[in-house]
Amino acid sequence: MLTGKNYIGFDLSAEGDTTYRTFNPLLNVENPTIFSEASEEEVDMTVTLAAKAFDAYRAISGVQKADFINAIADEIMALDDELVNMYCAETGLPEGRAKGERGRTVGQLRSFADLVRDGSWVEATIDTGIPDRTPLPKPDLRKILVPLGPVVVFGASNFPLAFSTAGGDTAAALAAGCPVIVKSHPMHAGTGELVASAIIKAAKKTGMPNGVFSNLNSSGIEVGVQLVKHPKVKAVGFTGSIGGGRALFDLAAQREEPIPVFAEMGSVNPVIALPSALSEKGNEWAKNYAGSITLAAGQFCTNPGLIFGLRSAFLDGFIKSLGEEIERLDPNCMLHPNIHDKYERGKSELSSQAGVTIAASVESGVAPNYATQRILTVDGDEFLKNPTLHKEVFGPFSVVVRCKDEMELTTIISNLEGQLTGTILGSSEEIYKYSGVVEALHGRVGRLIFNGVPTGVEVCPAMQHGGPYPASTDSRFTAVGVHSIKRWVRPLSYQNWPDIALPDELKNNNPLKISRLVDNKFTQDAW
């Protein structure tokens, strides 16, 4: 049963004066539960409690953390239909999407549990000393990854489970040994509270310190600003808009002690359709991309917002087929009226730019909060001189750019902002023929896709979900997969430290039996 209150560690609290409700976009009505926004005092209490919990939690073994994270997964599944129904009521998304995202969330948690149970992720590195080396002795040096401290995670609007309360950021931070404070997204505060209750139950069952996890409600920006500025917060995770992510990044940089903000932000995910793709499979790719553009009303960070091709009759045919496929599909409900309104404004802004033509558009009357899809076309020279056409429009929308030749295409790709993904459609031979285009794309994205669609992010160690700015604030890291744990840790070296006082991961006899780099050789052996 929902309370509408904040979780400050294990305790529920509602001392703030500001209240709000979530919204059911499918029914176009407010949901009944009243949520209480955290007060300044509650925010400070939460961070102070998390900092105290860090002293205990960072010393907890990998096996204990694995038990905790697995227990979170178990408790989320135990919520069963209550969670699924709340998810649907706050998003307008269907039951199948809710269950699929729940499965992804639980899978992420279990993968991090496996990672910390094994323990080798800490990258234990040992360079043994040579005290009689001349002209100077070599010290004994041992390095390990250690947690940063309390982490603030901002829930994402478009993934209430997989990128929110117990999503990838939270799972990775808890696995690293960092307490987590979630700033719940106001559009799905009920879903967030249910998941938070599961995390708290798991923490209590597995003996975790009070304050290892908290969940704070907020309808505006004040709670988030206070959290980022709090001196005891040591890192921030965010998934959302460029404006929101950049604002947090700037706030964190202006602190007396600057902290990292790992923000996954805007991306239009360019697709380059090379000649063979359009001449041999133009209609097939048109159908595939119509589905990708409109999937879940286009509310994915990997939505293909830009498609590039060289001027030809085949490109014209592709545009015609794409338009026909787009107009054949039924519009879908968006997550919230605010998101729908922003989509309509963005769609209108780009449609009104010089040189732009509407190739396809669904104009029939639809229910409130439903997004009508649109495809625009523009010539490469107009695209090059108009940065507005580079902007992400969050919804079922894409722009096809007609390039006059390979040089113009390469120039355009080289001048794009950083992206999460870039896709090449064509033959393997064309990768070499158009190597300049491919290399330009290589420098602008975090994931290169061949003959596929960018929507769909596999959760596995080889996945890179991040890219050059503004796709993310630090392209060296991923927000998906177990390697995302590296955002929440820092390296620490011990020099000439007594073996008995070293962490188990660095002791001579390797009591945890983990893989370590010892004198430049990987081994699980003791010595």
N, C-alpha and C positions, 0 to 999 in steps of 0.2 A: 504493500500500500504506500502510495506517495505521501510525503509530508510537506514538500516544497521548501525544506530547510537545507542548510549547508552542512556538510560533514567536515567538522574540524577534528581531524583524526577520528577517533572512535565515537565522538559525541556529535549530536545534532544541535544546530544553533540557528536562531532566526531573530537577531537583534536589530537588523537594519529596517529603515523606514520605507525603502523602495520595494515595490512588488510588481509582478508581471505574470502573464500567462503565455503559454506556447500556442501555436496556431495549427489547425488542421487545414492544409491547403486544398485537399480533395473535397471536403465538405464546405470549405470557406467559412469556418467558424472558429472561435477560440476554444481551446481545451479548458476543462474546468479547474484544474489545479492551480492554485496561486503560489508562486515562488517568491521567496524572500531574497533580495540581493544582499550579499555580504557587506557589512559595515566596515569602516576603516579599522575599528578595533578588532573585528573578527579576522580581517586579513592579517593584521599584525600577530594575533594569537596563532593563526595557522602557520605562518612562516616560522615563528619562534619555536613552535612545537616540532615542525619538520627539521629544524636545525638541531634540536635536541635529539630527535630520533636518528639523525645521521650518525651521531657518535656511536650508537649501538649498531645500526643497520649495516654500516660499511664493514664491520668486523664479522658479520654473519657469514657462514660458510656458503659455498656454492650449492651444496646439497640442500641446505635449509632454504636458500632463495628459490631453488628449483621447486621444492615442495610448495612454497608460497605461491609461485606463479602458476603452477599446475592447479592449485586449489582455486585460484581466481577463475581459471577456465572452467573448472567444475561448477563453481557457483553461478557463473554466467549461464551455463547450460541448464542449471536447476531453475532459473527464472522462467524458462520455457515460454508458454504463450503470453504471459504477462509482459515480457520484454518485447516480443514480436508485435503484439497489439499496440503497445505504446509507441514503438518505432514507426509503425504505419500511421498512427494517428498524428504524429508530429512531422511527418515528411511527405505524406501522400504517395509514398512508394509502396509497391505490392509486397505481399507476404513472402513471395519467393526471393525478392531482393533482400528482405530483412534476414531471412534464414541463411542466404548465401553470405551476407556480410558478417553475420554472427559466426558462421563456420570459419571465415577468414580470420576473424579476430581471435577465436579460440586457437586456431592453427598457429598464428603468430606467437601467442603466449606459450604454447607448448614447445615451439622451436627455440625460444629463449630459455625455457626451462632446461631443455636438453643441452644448450650451449653452456650454461653456468654449472650444470651438474658435471660435465666433462672437465671444465676448468681451464682448458688450454687457451681460451680466447684472451687471457690476460697478457699474452706475448712475453712470457718470462724469458729474459735474455741475460746470460751470465758470461762475463769475461773474467776468467780467473787471474789472480794476481801473479806477478813474477817479481818477487822482492829482490832478487839478485841481478835483475836486468841492469845493464850499463848503457849509457852513463847515468840513467835514472831508473829507479824501480817502477814497475807497472803496478798500479793499485788494483785490488779486487773490486770489480764493478758489477752490479746486478740491477736490472731494470724491470719494472712491472707497470701495468696500467692500473690506476687507482681512480675511484669515483670522485666527481667534482663537488658534490653537495646537493642541497635541495634544488629540484628542477621544477619549473612551471611549464605546464603543457596547456596550450589553447586548443579546445575542441574545434573540429572542422564542421562547417555547415553541411557538406555533401556526403560525409561518411560518419554518421552518428555513433558507429561502433568501431570500425577499423582504423579511423584516424581521430578518435576522440578519447573518451574517458579511460578505457582500457585498451586503446589502440596501440599502434606501433611505437609511438614516442614514449608512452607510459611503460609499455612492456620492456623496451630497451633500457630505459632509465632505471627501473626497478631491478632489472637483471644486472646492471652495472654497479648497483649498491647505492643508488640515489633515491631518497624520498621524493615523492611526486605530489605536487599540488596542481589539480586540474582547474582551470578557469572554464567552467562548463559553457557550452554554446547556448545562447538564449533560445534558439530555434528548437532545440531538443533537450531541454532541461529535465524533462521527465525520464527520457531514456537514460540521460546521464546519471540521474539520481539512482535509478534501478541498478545500473552497472556499478556505481560507487558503493551501493549497499553490498553487492557481491564481493567487491575488493575488500571492504571492511570485514565481512564475515571470514574471508580467507585469511586475512591478517590475524584476526583473533584466534582462529583455529590452529594456525601454524606458529603462534607465539611471536609474531613480529611486534616491534616497538610501536606504541601509540604515536601517531604522527607520520608513519611511513607513507600514508596516503591521505589526502584531503580533497574535497570537491566543493568549490565555491560557485554560487550562482551570481550572474551578472547580466543585466539587460543592456548596459552601455559599456563605455570604455574605462570607467573609473577604477574598477577592481583590477582590471588587467594592467593599467598604468601603475597602480600602487604595488602590485606584485613584482613587476619588472624593475621598479626602482628600489625595492626593499634590499638592504645591504646583505641580508642573509640568503638571498636567492643567488644561485651560482650559474644557472643556464636556463635557456628558454627554448621550447619547441613550439612551432606554429605552422599551421596549414591553412592557407586562405589567400586573400587578395594581395596584390603588390602594395597597395596603399597601407593596408593593415600591417603586413610583415615589415615594410620599410619603417613605419612609425615605431614599432617595437625595437627594431634594430638600432634606430637612432637614439631612442631612450636608453637602451642598454649601453651604448657607446658613450653617452654623456654622464654616466654614473662616475662617482669618485673611483670606484673599482669597476671598470668595464667588464661585461660578461658576454659570452657568446650567445647569439640568437640563431638557431638553426630553423630558418623559415623556408618552407616550400610554397612558392607563390605562383605568379602567372606564367602561362605557356600557351602558345598557339600551335605547337607541334607540327612543323612544316612537313608536307608530303611532296616528294618530287616524282612525278610520273614521267619516266623516260619513254622514248618513242615506242619501243617494243611492247611495253605494258599497254599502251593505248591502242596500238594497231592489232595486237593479238587478243587482248582480254579487256578492252575498254568497257564493254557493257557489264562484264563481271565485276570489274573494279568499281564501276559506278554503283552497282547494287550493294557491294560490300561497304563502300564508304557512305552511302545514304544511311545504312544501318548504324555505322559507327558514329556519324555526326548526330543522329537523333537518339542514340541510346540513352535512356534515363533522362530525356529532355536535354541531352548535351551537357549534363552537369558533372563532367569529369575533368580533372586537371590535364588529362591526356587526350581531350577531344581534338580531332584534326581540324583546326581552324584555318589553315592555309594549305592550298594545293597548287603546285607549280607545274607547268608543262610548257614545252616548246610549241609555238604556233604551228598548227597543221590542221588538216581536215579531221584527223583522228582526235585531236584535242577538242575540236568543235563537237564531234560526235560524242565524246565522253561528257562534255558539259551538258549536252542535250539529254543524254541518258541519265546523268546524275540528277538533273532537274526533274525528270519524269519519275524517277524512283523516290525522290524527296517528297514530291507532291502526292505520291501514292500512299505515304505513311500517315497514320493518325497522329496528331499532336499528343504530347504527354504533359501531365501535371508537373509543375515545378515545385521546389521545396517550400517556398514561402512567397507571399505577395511581394515582399521587398526584393527578392531575387528575380521574380517575374518582371517587376517594374524596371529594375536595372537592365535586364535583358532587352526589354523593349526600347529603352533609351539607347543602349549600345547598338542595337540593330538599326535603329533609325539614323544614328550618327554616321555609321559607316556607309549606309545606303545612300546618304545625301552627298557623299564626297565626289569631287570632280572626276569624270572619266569612269565612274562605276555604273555597271548595268545589273539590274536584278534578273538573274537567269532563271530563278524558280522561287516561288513563295507560296505558302499556304495562307490564304486570306479568309477562308470560311469562318463563320462564327464558332467560337469554342467556349467552353465553360470557364469561369474565372480561374486564373492562375495557370492555365494551360499555355504552353509556348508554341507559337506557330513558327515552323522552320523556314529558313531562307538561305539561298545560295546567291552570291554576288560574283561578278567577273570584272576584271580590270586588266589593263595592259601593264607590262612590266615597267615601262618608263614612268607611268603615273604612280605605280606602287613605290618605286624608288624615291620619288620626291615627296611622298606624303606619309609621314610616320604614323598618322592616325590609322592608316590601313593595317598597321602591324598590331593593333591593340587586340587583346583578348575580349571576345564577347562570350560570356559564360552562358551557354545555351546551345540549341540546335541550329548552328550557324557556321558557314564556312565561305571563304573567298577563294575563287580560282583565279590564279595570276597567269596571264598569257605572256610568255617571254619570247622575244624575237629571235634569240640565238643562245648558244651555250655561254658566251661571255656575259651576257646580261643576266642570265640565270645565276651564274657563279657570283657576280657582283651583288645581286640581291641577297643570296644566301649569306655571303660574307658580312653583309650589313644588317642582318637580323639580330635582334636581341637574343640572349641566352634562352635555351629551351630545354624542357624535360626530354623530349624525344624528337627524332628526325627519321623519316621513312623514305626509302628508295623503292620504287616500283619499276621493275624491268628485268633484264636478263643478267646472269653473272658476268657475261662478256661486257655489258654496258658499264659495270662498275669500273672497269679499266678504261673503257673508251671515254667515259665522263669523269675521269679521276679528279679533275679540278673541282667539279661540282661536289663530288663525294668528300673531298678533303675540306672544302669550305663548310659542309654540313658537319663534318667531324669536329670542327672547332667551335660549333655553336650549341651542341647538345650533350646530354648525359647518356642517352641510349640510342643506338642506331638500329633501325628495323629494316629488314629486307622482305619485300613482298608480303606485307601484312598490314594490320591496322594498329594504331597506337593505343587504342582503348583496351584495357586489360593489363593489369600489372601483377605478374607472377611473384608470389612471396617466396623467395629463395635467396641463398647467399650470393649468387651471381647477378642479381637484379641491382641496377643502378637507378634510383629514383631521386634525381637531383640533377642540376646542370648549372652552367654559367648564369650569373645574375642577369635578369631577375627570376629565372626559374627557381633558384634557391640562393641563399645568402652565402653559402660556402660549397662550391662545386666538388670539394674533395670528399664529401660525405653523401651517403644515401639515407633516405627516410624509410626505406623498405628493406626487409631482410635482416639477418642477424648482425651483419656488419654495421648496421645503424647504431649499435651499442657504442661504437667508437666516438660518437658525438658527446657522450656523457662521462668521459674519462680523460685523464691526463697521464703522461709518463712520469714515473718517479724512480730515480736511481739511488741505490745504496752503495756507498764507497767504504771498503774495509770494515763492513759491519759484522759483528759477531754472529756466527751461524745460528746460535740459539735464539737470537732476537730478531732474525729475519722472518718475513712472512713465509708460510709453508711452501708457497709456490717457488721460493728462491732458495730454500735450504738445500744443503749438499745431498741429503739422502732422498730428495724428491718424494716426500710422503704422500702427495696427492697423485703421483704417477702421471703427471701431465706432460705434454710435449713441450720441450724448451730448446732454445737456441744456446748451446753451450760451446764457447770458443768456436763460433761460426759453424757448428754442426747441430742439426736437429736431433734430439734424442729424448727418450723417456728414462734413461738410465740414471742411477745415482752414481756418486764416485767418492 
